[in-house]
């Protein structure tokens, strides 16, 4: 049997998405990001931004541009999404009609910003679903930005919605919503990893994601010149907080983020050795280097290999054979 059939036994496997979600607003940056994705491969997603990318008074033209670019041949991997205006914006319905209605088949997902709670998500989802169904894509995934008090309060209900596949933390709006009670320093490192209210918000969102097998995406790093800061933020987000994805707002941030979320080769080799020995033991418990392993740890190491493959890592032959074997029919 295929490892996933044994290890998950009909349960939904944890959803994995490319570790970097790169935002681009202007046409120049959108096209640049598409070119970079073609060069590097689908190791990062691109989100075309309507909320902050559209110039005032030109929201329709921007939405039309997004739909056009998503449908272009440059979207060869199908890993481009779009952030719409929020449901309370007069431009939300227009975004949905133009972008979802015109490009649903080629969109990887749409992002819904600033919901005040699950009711706003459901309202947006209803409009998106109706447009997507007409365009032949009723199952278009939804990503939700958690950046308000109401959304955080109802984050488990939001994560439980079947069409939601990713929650992203919007740190700047979240901190600003405290009107000075949380200092601006909490928007960046080290404050974003130490301020109690921000830490609590991140952990609540991540816990909700993992409870419902959804992807938790970390907020942006505003320092676009120092790649070491980006790498440090990504490493802490993954290792200390359980995020599996992170925003990028500059092309130079993409590689440090992908690297930070990619398993090290030592982990990949360990995972491969453990899983190969487990298969030889018909997935019964084994002991390796004095440590006991069973199906609980096998699931962890199987995910390590899946994450490495998603990041474009060249796997050892044994590991590659393991993850590439076809599932039984």
SULPEWO-V78663 format. One line per field, one symbol per residue. phi: phi as a letter, one per 30 degrees, with the letter a starting at -180 (. if undefined). A space follows every 10 residues. Layout:
phi=???
This chain:
phi=.deddddchi dddedbbedc cccbcdeedd dddddddddd jddbcccdcc dcdddeibdd dddddedddd ddddddcicb cbcddddddd cdddeddddd dcbedcddab ccchddlddd dddddddddd dddddibdce dccbdcbbdd dddcdddddd deddcacccc dddddddchj dcdedddbdd edcbdedded dddddddddd dchcdccddd cddcccdddd ddddddeddc cidbaadbbb eddddddedd cdeddddddd dddddddddd chiddbbbhi cdbbdddddd dddedddddd didddeeddd dddcddddd
